[in-house]
Amino acid sequence: MSNHGVVQTIGLKPVKGLVFRHSVAYNRMPFTKIVTERLALRPLAASDAQKIFEYRSRPEVSRYQSWGIESRDEIQSQIESLALTEPGLPGAWYQIGIVLQFSSELIGDCGFHVLETEPRQVEFGISLAPKYQCHGYAAEALRALLNYLFVDLSKHRVFVSVDPRNLRSIKLMQRVGMRNEAHFIRSLWFKGDWVDDMIFAMLASDWRAGALAVE
């Protein structure tokens, strides 16, 4: 499933019947709440479906995303399916809610997808409701997600697909220190047209070096 566009996110897609065939083991760790200066990243609840539906229905959120406008009931069903999915399970997307610490209000979601063919690598996506963009929340949440992937799940490389027209997403990836590894020309069939695709990525060694620099 493509996550083309980012800062608006990947779809919540239940995955059934996965068979893990790779020799590399993955960390079987339940996801617990991550707290940052202003935010908390927590498991999604069925009660979040209405809020997610509201901001995913906004054209400025869905413009660069491959998923269609889902109904509230579809989103709720997909959230409920996450209870049966382990974070880090190769081949499955795992979605997390982003909430304000002081009010517990859901302002967005982020998710990650461990590659089934190479479970040491992870694709991710993040979205925010429009009213909460341009306040540094996306960068704060993304740094927390990256730390979780590199430190808690011990991943080697994380990457994201970004539509070159999505300038806010590009700036966000640069802000958190991700490297632009590729710009493919008209390589992706997207909403009835061939479009460019940019890949941003980071290695665990990059993340550790950045953490040491801050210390």
N, C-alpha and C positions, 0 to 999 in steps of 0.2 A: 504493500500500500504506500503510495507516495505521500510525502509530507511537504510537498512543494509549496513554498511561500512563507512558512513560519510566522512567528509572532502572532499569527492566528494559527491554530494548531491542527494536529492530526485528528482523525475521527476516532470515536470510541467503537472499536470493532471487536466483538467477541470472537475468540479463536477456539475451535473445537477440534479434538482428535489429533493434537500435535504429537509427533514422535520425535524425540531428541536423539539424533544419530551421531553427534559429534563427540569426539573422545574427551574434550575439555569439559570439566565439571562446572556448574554454576552455583552461585551462592544461594542457598535456600533460606532467605531472611525475610520475615514479614516486614512490610513497610510501616514504620511508626512516624509520628508527626515530627517534622523538622521546623525548628523555630529560628527565625532570623531577627534582625533589628526591628522590622516593622511588620513582618509577615509570618505566616505559618503555612507549611505545605502538609496537607493531610489527605488521608484516603477520601475519595468521593462517597457521598451518601445519596440514596435515592431522592432525598428532598432537594438535592442540588439541581435536579433535572430542569426545573422551570427556569432557573437563573441561566444555566448553560444554554438552553434553547433561546432565551431572549438575546444574549449577545452573539450567539452563532448565527442568528437570523439577520443580523445587521450586515448590509452589503460591504461595509469597510472591513468586516471581519472575514467574510466568506470569499472575498474577491480572489485571493491567491490560493485558496484551498481546494484540494481535490474532492473532499467530501461534500455531499449535497446538504441542503437544509433538512435536517431530521426533525421529526415530531418530538414533542415532549415525552410521549410514551416510549418511543424508540430509544431516546437518550436514557430514560429511566431503566429500561430493560438492559441496555448496554452497561450501565453503572452496576446494576445488580449482578451481571455476569463477572465483573471484576472480582467479586468476593470468591470466585472459584479459580482465579488466576493468581499465581505466585509472581511477585515482582522479580524480574530477571529471568523468567522462563523464556528460553529461546523461541523465537517466532511469534511471541504474543506482545501486543501493545499493552502497557500498563499506564493508566491515567491517574493523575493526582490533582487535587483541588488546591488553589492558591487563595488564602483568606487573609484579611487584615487582622492583625493581632488584637487591636483594641476593641473591635466590634464583631469579629468572627464572620464578617461578610465575605461571601465568595466573590472574588474579582476576576478570576480566570482559572485556567487549568494548564497543566503541562503533562507530557507523557513521554515514555521511552520504549524502545523496541530493540531487544537484544537479537542480533542476527542469528538465525537458526544454523546457517552454514559456518559462522565464525562468531561464537558467543563471547569472545573477548572484545567485540566491537558493538557499539550501540548507536542507533539513530534516535533523535529526540525531536520534540516540538513543544511550543509554548504559545499560549494565547491569553490576551487580556481583554476584558470588556472595554469599549472605547473610552468611557469616562475615566478610566484608571490608567490610560496610557500617558506617556510623557511625564511621569512622576518618579522614574527610576525603579518602579516595582518589577518590571520584567527582568532587568539586570540582576536585581537582588534575588529574585526567585530562581533565575537561571544559574547563578553562582551556587546557590544551595543545591540545586539538582546536580550540577557538575560534581560538586564535592561528594554527594551521595553515590554517584556512579563510579567515580575514581577511588574513593576511600572505602565506602561501605561494600560496594559490589566488586571492587578491584578490577575495573575494566581498563583495557589498554588504550582504546581510541573511541571517541564519540564524534558524531558528525551530524550535519543537518543539510537538507536541500532547501535552497532559497530562490525564489523568483527574483531575477535582477531588477525588476521594476519595484520590488518591495524594499524601498530605501530604508525604512525604519528597521526592518529586520536585519539588513546588512549592517547598519550602524550598531545595532544591539550585539551582533556577533563580534564585531570589532571591539566593542566596549569591554566585553568579558574576555578578550584575548584569543579568540578563535582565529585560525588561519584560513585564508581563502585558498583552497587546494585546486579548484578547477572551475572553469566556466565553459560549459558545453553549449554549443550553438545549435538552437532549434532541435534539441535532442529529446524533448519530452512532449508527447501528445496530451494537451491539457485544454479541456473545455472547447474542443472543436478546432484547435490550432496547434501548430508546432511552436514551442516556446523554448527560450534559453533556460538553463538550469545551473545554478552556482552551488558548489559544495564547500561548506566551511567545516573545519575539523580541529580537534585538539587531542594531544596524546597525554597519557598519565604523567609522563616526564615533564611536559609543559606545565601541567597543573601543579605538580610538586615544586617546580622552579618558581612559579608565581607565588605560591604559599610561603616559600622560604624568603622571597624578596620582601613580602609584606612584614614578616617577622623581623 
